[in-house]
């Protein structure tokens, strides 16, 4: 994924499932808008998700990413940073 590409709910769901072991999909993230607590993703899981996204997206997400309480917050942050990096 290049910096000009927006992060989708589907791509984020794959990262959440792979890095934190919380099985989810893009439709769940988009339609029910769960928090990370709802998905049983703890702080270590979130760190893994952020690290994977930074690697995949090729941009630093910064400390704000580690404070996101929901996938939607993380998605908004990542896409804002991707737009500014483009």
C-alpha positions in Angstrom: 0.0 0.0 0.0 1.5 3.3 -1.0 1.1 6.6 0.9 -1.4 7.8 -1.8 -3.7 4.9 -1.1 -6.4 5.2 1.6 -6.6 2.6 4.3 -9.9 0.7 4.1 -12.0 -0.9 6.8 -11.2 -4.3 5.1 -7.4 -3.8 5.2 -7.6 -2.6 8.8 -9.7 -5.6 9.8 -7.0 -7.9 8.3 -4.3 -6.2 10.3 -6.4 -6.4 13.5 -7.1 -10.1 12.9 -3.4 -10.9 12.0 -1.7 -8.8 14.7 -4.1 -8.9 17.6 -5.9 -12.2 17.0 -9.3 -10.4 17.2 -11.4 -11.9 14.4 -13.2 -9.2 12.6 -13.9 -8.0 9.1 -14.5 -4.7 7.2 -18.3 -4.9 7.4 -18.2 -5.2 11.2 -15.8 -2.3 11.6 -17.9 -0.2 9.2 -21.4 -1.2 10.4 -21.1 -1.7 14.1 -18.2 0.7 14.8 -16.7 -1.3 17.7 -14.1 0.0 20.1 -10.8 -1.9 20.5 -12.2 -3.0 24.0 -15.3 -4.5 22.2 -12.9 -6.5 20.0 -10.9 -7.6 23.0 -7.8 -5.8 21.7 -5.5 -4.8 24.6 -2.8 -2.2 24.6 -0.1 -4.7 23.4 -2.4 -5.7 20.5 -2.9 -2.1 19.6 0.9 -1.6 19.5 1.2 -4.5 17.2 -1.5 -3.1 14.9 0.1 0.3 14.8 3.6 -1.2 14.1 2.2 -3.3 11.2 0.3 -0.3 9.8 3.5 1.9 9.9 5.4 -0.8 8.1 2.7 -1.4 5.5 1.8 2.2 4.9 5.4 3.4 5.0 4.6 6.4 7.3 4.9 6.9 11.1 1.6 7.1 12.8 3.0 8.7 15.9 1.9 8.4 19.6 -1.7 9.4 18.8 -2.2 6.1 17.1 -1.4 4.2 20.3 -4.1 6.2 22.1 -6.9 5.4 19.6 -9.9 3.8 21.3 -11.5 2.4 18.2 -10.6 1.2 14.7 -12.5 4.1 13.3 -10.3 6.6 15.2 -7.2 4.7 14.0 -8.5 4.6 10.4 -9.2 8.4 10.4 -5.8 9.1 11.8 -4.0 6.9 9.3 -5.9 8.3 6.4 -5.3 11.9 7.5 -1.6 11.2 7.7 -1.6 9.4 4.4 -3.2 12.4 2.7 -0.7 14.8 4.2 2.2 12.5 3.1 1.0 12.3 -0.5 
